[in-house]
Amino acid sequence: MFFGSIPALVTPFAAGRVNEAAFRELVEWQIDEGSNALVPCGTTGEGATLTDDEHRRVIEITVEVARSRVPVIAGCGSNNTAHAIELTKAAKAAGADAALHVPPYYNRPNQDGIYGHLAAVADLDIPVILYNVPGRTVTDISVDTMARLSRLPNVVGVKDATGNLGRVSDQRRACGKQFIQISGNDETALAFNAMGGVGCISVTANVAPRLCSQFQDATREGRWDEALELQDRLYPLHVALFTDASPGPVKYALSRVKNGFSAELRAPMTEPSAASKKAVDEALAHAGLA
C-alpha cells in the first residue's frame, strides 16, 4: 500500500496562518505529477509548530483533495505519549490511511520506553509507520525493538532516516520481507531501494515530484541505469535542500518553480542564507527545473 515517491509536504503559510488554498493546489499538483502517497504534518510540514486544530485541518485537507487516489500518511509524532495518541485519533477521524510516529525526542526514554510509546499508538486501529531519525530525536529504535514492534498487527513499516544503509538488511532479517522499508534520505534512496527498500518519504519530491516519481518507478522496475541517470540529475538538489535548516531551502525552491508560492516560515525557522539560496538555484538549473 505504501511505496514509491512520497513527498513530505511543506505547509504553506500566509501572514502566519495556514494557507489552505495554496496547500490544496500543492496536494493536487503532487498527485498530478505522479506521487504515490502524501505525508502532511511531518518535519518538513513544520508539524512541531502547528496547533492541534491546524494539524487536524491540514490532514483533513490532504484527505479531501486526495480523494483516495493516493494514501495519506499523517505525521503524528510527539514526545508525550498521551498527545501522540490524541494526534493519532484525530488523524484517523480525518480519514488518514496511516500515522507516522517518531520515538520520543528530548526526554529520550530507553528501548522499553520507546517500545511502550510506539505500542500505545499502534493500538488505535490505524496502520503505523515508524520514523527512525536519530539526528532529530537523539534516540534510535534499535533493530531488536523494531522487530518487537513489527510483530504488532498495526505496525507496517519504517521510514528510516538513520543514514546507515546496513540497517535495511538488518531490519529485513529481523522484521521480515513483508515489513515496509521507506528511505527518509533522498540522497541515498537509490542504494536503499537496491537493498530492499520500496520508496522514499522525500523532501525533494515537493519540488520535483515527477522526476522523483520516475526515479522510484525505475528502481521498482529494475531499470537501474535509468535510475542512476535520474539520481545524478537530482543529487545536487537533494544536497542543496539541506544547506540550511529545513524546510527553509525547500520552501525557497518551491517559490522558484511555482509562481506565487510563498516561502514564509513559522518561527523558530528563518529564511535560508544567501549561500543556501545560491546552492538551490544552481541545483534547480542542474535538474532542468529552473
PERAVEN-V100140 format. One record per residue. N is the residue number from 1. OMEGA is omega as a letter, one per 40 degrees, with the letter a starting at -180 (NA if undefined). Layout:
n=(N & N)
omega=(OMEGA & OMEGA)
//
This chain:
n=(1 & 2 & 3 & 4 & 5 & 6 & 7 & 8 & 9 & 10 & 11 & 12 & 13 & 14 & 15 & 16 & 17 & 18 & 19 & 20 & 21 & 22 & 23 & 24 & 25 & 26 & 27 & 28 & 29 & 30 & 31 & 32 & 33 & 34 & 35 & 36 & 37 & 38 & 39 & 40 & 41 & 42 & 43 & 44 & 45 & 46 & 47 & 48 & 49 & 50 & 51 & 52 & 53 & 54 & 55 & 56 & 57 & 58 & 59 & 60 & 61 & 62 & 63 & 64 & 65 & 66 & 67 & 68 & 69 & 70 & 71 & 72 & 73 & 74 & 75 & 76 & 77 & 78 & 79 & 80 & 81 & 82 & 83 & 84 & 85 & 86 & 87 & 88 & 89 & 90 & 91 & 92 & 93 & 94 & 95 & 96 & 97 & 98 & 99 & 100 & 101 & 102 & 103 & 104 & 105 & 106 & 107 & 108 & 109 & 110 & 111 & 112 & 113 & 114 & 115 & 116 & 117 & 118 & 119 & 120 & 121 & 122 & 123 & 124 & 125 & 126 & 127 & 128 & 129 & 130 & 131 & 132 & 133 & 134 & 135 & 136 & 137 & 138 & 139 & 140 & 141 & 142 & 143 & 144 & 145 & 146 & 147 & 148 & 149 & 150 & 151 & 152 & 153 & 154 & 155 & 156 & 157 & 158 & 159 & 160 & 161 & 162 & 163 & 164 & 165 & 166 & 167 & 168 & 169 & 170 & 171 & 172 & 173 & 174 & 175 & 176 & 177 & 178 & 179 & 180 & 181 & 182 & 183 & 184 & 185 & 186 & 187 & 188 & 189 & 190 & 191 & 192 & 193 & 194 & 195 & 196 & 197 & 198 & 199 & 200 & 201 & 202 & 203 & 204 & 205 & 206 & 207 & 208 & 209 & 210 & 211 & 212 & 213 & 214 & 215 & 216 & 217 & 218 & 219 & 220 & 221 & 222 & 223 & 224 & 225 & 226 & 227 & 228 & 229 & 230 & 231 & 232 & 233 & 234 & 235 & 236 & 237 & 238 & 239 & 240 & 241 & 242 & 243 & 244 & 245 & 246 & 247 & 248 & 249 & 250 & 251 & 252 & 253 & 254 & 255 & 256 & 257 & 258 & 259 & 260 & 261 & 262 & 263 & 264 & 265 & 266 & 267 & 268 & 269 & 270 & 271 & 272 & 273 & 274 & 275 & 276 & 277 & 278 & 279 & 280 & 281 & 282 & 283 & 284 & 285 & 286 & 287 & 288 & 289 & 290)
omega=(a & a & i & a & a & a & i & a & i & i & i & i & i & a & i & a & i & i & a & a & i & i & i & i & i & a & i & i & a & i & i & a & i & i & a & i & a & i & i & i & i & i & a & i & a & a & a & a & i & i & i & i & i & i & i & a & i & i & i & a & i & i & a & a & a & i & i & i & i & i & i & i & a & i & a & a & i & i & i & a & i & i & i & i & i & i & a & i & i & i & i & i & i & i & i & a & i & i & i & a & i & i & a & i & i & i & i & i & i & a & i & i & i & i & a & i & a & i & i & a & i & a & a & i & i & i & a & i & i & i & a & a & a & i & i & a & a & i & a & i & a & i & i & i & i & i & i & a & a & i & i & a & a & i & a & a & a & i & a & i & i & a & a & a & i & i & i & i & i & a & i & i & a & a & i & a & a & a & a & i & a & i & i & a & a & a & i & a & i & i & i & a & i & a & i & i & a & i & a & i & a & i & a & a & i & a & a & a & a & i & i & i & i & i & a & i & a & i & a & a & i & i & a & i & i & i & a & i & i & i & i & a & a & a & i & i & i & a & a & a & i & i & i & a & i & e & a & a & a & i & i & a & i & i & i & a & i & a & i & i & a & i & a & i & i & i & e & i & a & a & i & a & i & i & i & i & i & i & i & i & a & a & i & i & i & a & a & a & a & NA)
//
